[in-house]
Amino acid sequence: MYHPALLFLSAVLLSLTSLAVAEIQKRSFSIERVRNPAFTGHDGPRAMVKTHRKFRMPLPQGLLTAMEAQEKKKAGRERRGKLVARHHHRRGLLEDALHALDDVLDLEHGGSRGYQDGPDDEPQDEHHRHGNHSSNDGHVTPNPFSASVPAVPDPTGIEYLSPVTIGGQTLHLDFDTGSSDLWVFTTHLDSATTANHCVYNASASRTFKPLPGASFRIAYGDGSSAQGIVGTDIVDVGGASFATQAIELATSVSQQFVNDQVSDGLLGLAFSQINSVQPQKQTTFLDNIKATLAEPVLTADLRKGAPGTYTFGRIDSSRYRGPLTWIPVNTTRGFWQFESERFAVGAHVDGLGKNRTSLAFNLSTSGVQAIADTGTTLILADEKVVKGYYAQVRGARNDTQMGGFTFPCQAELPDLELDVGGVYMAAISGRDVNFANVGNGTCFGGVQTTPPGQLAVYGDIFFKSQFVVFHAGNNSLGMAPHA
């Protein structure tokens, strides 16, 4: 007969064991993206400039010229807008004159505006907004987890934003697998700088803690930059939290930097070794939570003109067709990097997605390295890829006024296949290569040239056709076509 005390002790141990098992239950979570109300329209040259600056690539003279022309035209429009406001009682006559002046300016620039205006009924944010306060009371998710976050593309598909709660304040961040900093616009900046942004207020967070002596500086090759102080706070993504995530609080940003950022900040998801915090680099959100995930993975299911989702901790097999192909990545430079030494220009595709005429051929791009980057809009590929592709598009040309390849908007675009790691050919739909209408029936291509000797960057245009898994456990990428 067992002693009653032993029976009691056994019962206690059993209950503790059961509790421990419950507490280490690993989960997954998803984040749906949301519409970005601050976005105003496609802008091919600016998307090119942003990518060149991000990776410190030299800016081609043609691209600089295109941006200068665009900025001059923008300033002229702003001046004319003020004139209209002052003389609204003479609206009809004045507007006719201004429209005529616009036509003249368009002719002076070869009819190329460089961007396409967004919808007139697009909602406008107020001038300066604090992060929306959520019901988060500062408690940390106690269990290991997995999760998903909603992600809806902005009206024109240029940038995808995802809601993230920091210290109880909700901001919309760009999930960026091409960088490793979590930085945000803050109340330390003036209202002109933070116009159309939600801003993080560290003073309003009960859980923010400064990191004494820590600072960050993100500097680009043209001298533009963002810099500031660093602290930690609870970061909640899709219901999964990390209590002491490093947050980089911008206190100073250059105007060029502001112009490029239509989000409230970035959540970097590359490898922690390229984090910019000094004197000690900080760990990314993904690296911090991966041990608590059901699987140490992040998946990107990003589609054209439809809701997209980031999922942490699990791979949803209903989101892709066929088996996943796994590609080991080279982490030396801190990116999700792989070799990309072949390409093929495939078949023309009609509106129903059915092949009509085959153009398939393969070419070698020996030695080319590429990265998978959710924080970049375009595909910047090796020169052989770009020239080989547009050689099959009637009327395509390298437009010096626009700083990149353009083509007639009615042109039929073939699919493009890009090598990923020598084991997978990612098919990019020709429809997705039509990036922006730049006026006079001309469109800007979503596939452009990366400078010689630089990494190729496969951005959102690439992800529109591929379901991609970022495996943080064994440093690999999984890819398959969207379901």
N, C-alpha and C positions, 0 to 999 in steps of 0.2 A: 504494500500500500504506500503510495507516494505521500510525502508530507504536504499538508495544505500550503505551506509557504513556498514549496517548490512548484506546486501547481500554479500558484498565483504569479510567481516569477516567470514561469513559462508563458502564461497568458499575456503578461506585460511585454515580454520579448517578442512574442508573435504579433502583437498589435503594433509595436514599433517597427517591426520588419515590414508589415503591410503598409504602414504609413510611408516608410522610406521608399518602397517600391512605387507608391502612388506619386511621391514627390519627384522621382526621377523619370516619370513618364515623359517621353520626348514627343513633341508635336510639330506641326507645320503651320505656316500662315501665308496668306496672300494679300497683296496690296493692289487694288484697282487704281489705275491712273485717272486723273481728272482733267477736265477742260482748263486750259490756261487762258483766262480772260484778258490778259495783258498783251497777247500776241496780236499783231496787226496784219500779217500777211507773209507770203513767201519772199525770200530775199536770197537769191543765189550767190551773188558776190559776197554778201556779208557772212553767209554760212561758210564760204571758202575762207574768208579772212579769220573767222573765229577759230577754225580748225588749225590753220597755219600758226596762229598765235599760241593756241593751247599747247602745241607740240614744238614751239620755237622753230618752225620751219621758215626759211626765207620767203618773203612775199614777192611774187613776180611783179614786174613793173606794170603789166597790163591790169593786174588785179588792183594795184594801188590807184591807177588811173580811173578804173571803174568806180572805186569807192569815193574818190575825190569828186567825180562828176555827180555821184548820187548824193553826197553831202551838200554840194552846192545847190542841187535841185531841191533838196529837202528844206534848206534855209530859205530859198526863194518862195516855196509854198507856204512856209510859216509866216513870212512877211506879207504875202498876199492874203493869207487868212486873217491877219490882224487888220488889214485894210478893209476887207469885207465886213468885219465886225464893226469898224468905225463908221462905215457908210452903208449900213444895212437898209436904210430907207431908199437907197438907190440900187437895190439888190439886182434887179433884172438886168439893167444895162451893164453894171460892173461885172457881174458874173459872166456875161457874154464875152466881155473883153478879156477876163482872166482865162476863160476856157481857150480863147484864141491864142493867148500868150502861152498857155500850156502846150498847145499844138506846135507852136513855133519852137519851144524849148525841146520838145520831143524830136523834132526834125534835126535840131542841132546836135542831139546825142544819138542820132541814127535810129530814133524811135524806140530806144531801149531804156526803159525806166529803171531796170535793175531790181524791181520788186513788183509784187502784185498786192493791191490793197485788200485788206480783209473785209468781211461782211460789214455793211453799214450798221446793222443792228446788233453788233457784238457788244455785250455788256462791258461797261467801263468801271474799273475799280476806283475807289476814292484815292485822293492824292497820297495819303500816308496811312498805313494800316498796321495795327499791332496784330501779332499772331492771334488767331482765334483761340480762346480759352476752352479747353475740353473739360470733361468730367474727371480727367486723370487727377487723382489725389496725391500723387507722388509715390505710390506703392509700386514695387517692382514685381513683375511676373515671377512667381515663386518656382515654377516648374520649368524644366527644359521644354523646348517648344519647336513648332514649325508654324508658318503662317503665310498668308497671301495679302497683297496690297492692291487695291483697285487702281487702274491706270487708264484714263481715257485720253486719246490724243487731242491736242489743241485743234482749233477749227481747220487749220491748213496742214496739219501733220508735221510741223517742223520740230516741235519740242514736246516731249511727254513729261508730265509732272505727277508726283505722287505725294499724298498727304503724310506728313511725319509730325508727331507730337514731341516737343522738346520742353521739358519742365511744365507740362500742362498747356502749352501754346502750340497751335497747329499752323504749320507752314507747308508750302508746296515746293518740294525740292526736286531737282533733276538727279535721278539715279544714274551715276556715271561710272561705268566700269573702266574708264580711261584715266581716272585720278584716284587719290587716296585721302582726300581731305573732306571733312564734314564742316563746311563753313556756311554762315548765314548772314543775311543783312540784319542789322541791329539798330537799336535806338541810339547808339553812339554816332550814327550818321545823320546828316541833315535831311530835311524833308524832300529837297530836290533830288537827292541821290536815291532816296527810297521810294520815290513816286511809283505807284502801281505794284509795290511789294508789301507783303506782310513782313513785319520785322519782329525779331526775337528781343524780348526785354528781360535781361538777366535779373533785374531788380524785382520783377514780378514773379520770379520762380522761387519757391521755398526750398528747392533741391539743388540749385546751382552752387557750385563751389569753384572759386578761381584757382588756377594753377600758377602759383607765384613764379615769376621769372620766365614763364613760357610765352612765346609769341609765334605768329606765323606770317609768312609773306609768300604770296603767289605772284611771281613776276614773269611776264612774257617778253619775247624777243624784241618787241617794238617799244619797250619801256613802260607799258601799262601794267598795273598791279593792283592787288588787294592785300591788305595787311591788317593785323589787329592782335587782340589778346586771346587767351585760351583758358577754358575752364571745363568742368565736367557737369553733366546733368543727366537726368533720366531721359532716354530717347525711346519712344514707343513707335514701332512700325507694325501696323496691322494687328495690334493687341499684344505683341511681344516686346518686352522691354529690356534695356540694359541700363543699370543704375548709374554707372560712372563713365559714360561715353564722353570722349573728348569732343568739345564743341569749339570751333574757331569763330570768334566774334569779330566781324569786320568793323574796324574803326576808321579806316581810310581806304578809299577806292578811287582809281583814276576814271575819268569820264569814258575812255574807251572800254574799260572793264564793265562799267555800268551799261553801256550800249549793248554789250553782248549778253547780258544776263537778264532774261525775262522770267526767271524763276526767283524764288526767295532764297536760293542758295543751292549748294550741291551736297549730295551724299556720295562720297567716293567709295567705289567697290573694287578698285584694283588692289594690288598687294601693298601691305603696310610700309614696306621699305621705301616707298617714294612719298610718304607723308611729309609735309613741309614744316611741321612744328619744330621749333628749336627751343632749348638745346637738346631735347629728347623727342624723337619721333613718337607719334601716338598711333594706337592700333585702330584699324577700321571697324565699323559696326559689324561687318560680316565676319572678320576674324574674331571679334569679341564673342559673337553668339554661336559660332559654328559648332562648338562642342555640345551645345544644348539642343541642337536641331536633330530631328529624327534622321535626317541625312544631311551632311555638310554641303548643301547645294543651294544655289540661287538659280531660278529659271526665269527667262525672259520670253514672254509670249506677247509680242508687240506686233500689231497688225495695222494695215492702212485703213483709215477711216472707220475704225471699229474699236471698241474698248479693248484694252490690253492689260495684262496682269504680270506683276512680279510675284514669284512664290519662293519663299524660303523653306527649306526642310523636306521637300518632297518633289517628285517628278510625276506630273499628271499625264499619263499615257494617252488620255483622250485629246490632248492638245496637239499631237503630231501624228504623221503617217509613217508607217514602217518602223524599223528599228533605229535606235539612236546610234550614231557613229561617234566613237570617242577619240579625241585628239589630244595628245599630251601638249602642254604649253611650256614655253620657255619663260621663266620668271626673272631672268637676269636683269632686265630693265624695269621690273615691277609691273608689267602689263600682262594681259591675257594674250600672249604672243605666239605665233605659229608661222611656219613657212607657207608660202603661197606662190608656187613656182609654175603653175599652169593656169590657163583659162580657156574658155570656149565661148564663141558666139553661137547661140543656139538657134531656135526656131522662132519665126514670127508667130505671135499669138494674137488671135482675134478676141473680140469682146467677151466671148464665152469661155476663154481660157484654153481653147483647142488649137493645137499646132496646125499651121497652114502650109508653110514652106520651110524646108530644112536648110539652114545655112551652116550647120555644125562644122567647126574645125577647131583644132587645138594648137596652141602656141606655147612656147616655153618662156618663162620669166625667171630664169635661174637665179637663185640667191635672194629672192624677194622675201622679206619678212612682213607680216601684217598683224594687226591687233583687232580684237572684237571690242568695240567701244559704243556703249549705249548713250554716251554723252556727246556724240558727234552726229550731225544730221546727214551728211553726204557719205558717199564712198570715195575716198581718195586712193587711187590705185596706181600701179606702175604705168609708166608712159606707154609701154607696149600694149597693155590691156586697154587703155583708154583709146588710143589711136586705132587699135584693131577693132574695137567695138563700133566707134563712130564711122569707121570706113564702110560699115554695113547699113548706115542710116542715111537715106537720101537727103541731101541739103545740109547735113551737119558740117560745122566748121568750128575752128578754134577762134572765138570772137574776142579780139583784143579789147574792144570797148566794154565787154562784159567780164573779162578776166577768166573765161573758161569756155567750154564747148557748148554751143547752142545748136538748135535745129528747128525746122518748121514744126509748129505744134501739131499739125495733122500727120506728121511722119509716122510710119509704122515702125515700132521699135522692137528689135529682137530681144530674146532673153539673153542673159549673161551668166555664165557659170564660172565661179571662182574656186580655185583649189584651197582647201583648208587642211594643212598638215600632211599633204600627200596621200590622204586616205578618204577624202570626202570632197565632192564637187557641189558647192552651194549654188542653186539655181536662183537667179534674181529675175523677177518678172520684168519684162520690158515696160509694162505700164507704170511701174514704180520709178523708172529712170526719168520719166517726165516730171521734173521737180517744180518748175515755176514758169508761169507765163510772164515774159518780160516786155511784151508789147509788139504790135505790128505782126501778129501771128507767129512770133518767135518764142521758143521755150528754152529754159536753162536746164542742162542735164544734171541728173543726180549722181552721175559718175564723172569724176574729174581727176586730174593728174596730181600725184604727190611729187614733191621736188626730188631730184636725183639723190640717191643715198639715204633717203628718209624712209621710215616705216610707212607701209600702206595702212590706211585706217578704214576699217569697215564699220560704218555707222548705221543710222536708222534705216536707210534704204536697204541695207543688208538684212536687218532684223525683220523687216516687213515680210520677208519670204521664208524666214527660218525660225524654228523653235530652238532656243539655245539654252544649254545648261552650263552654268559655271560651277565646277566641282572644286570646292575649297579644301576637300580632304586629300585628294591626290593630284591637285593642280592640273586639271584637264577640262576640256570643253566637250560637251555632247551636242550633236546637231542632227536635225531631221526637218523635212518640210512641214509646214503647218498642216494640221488636219483640216 
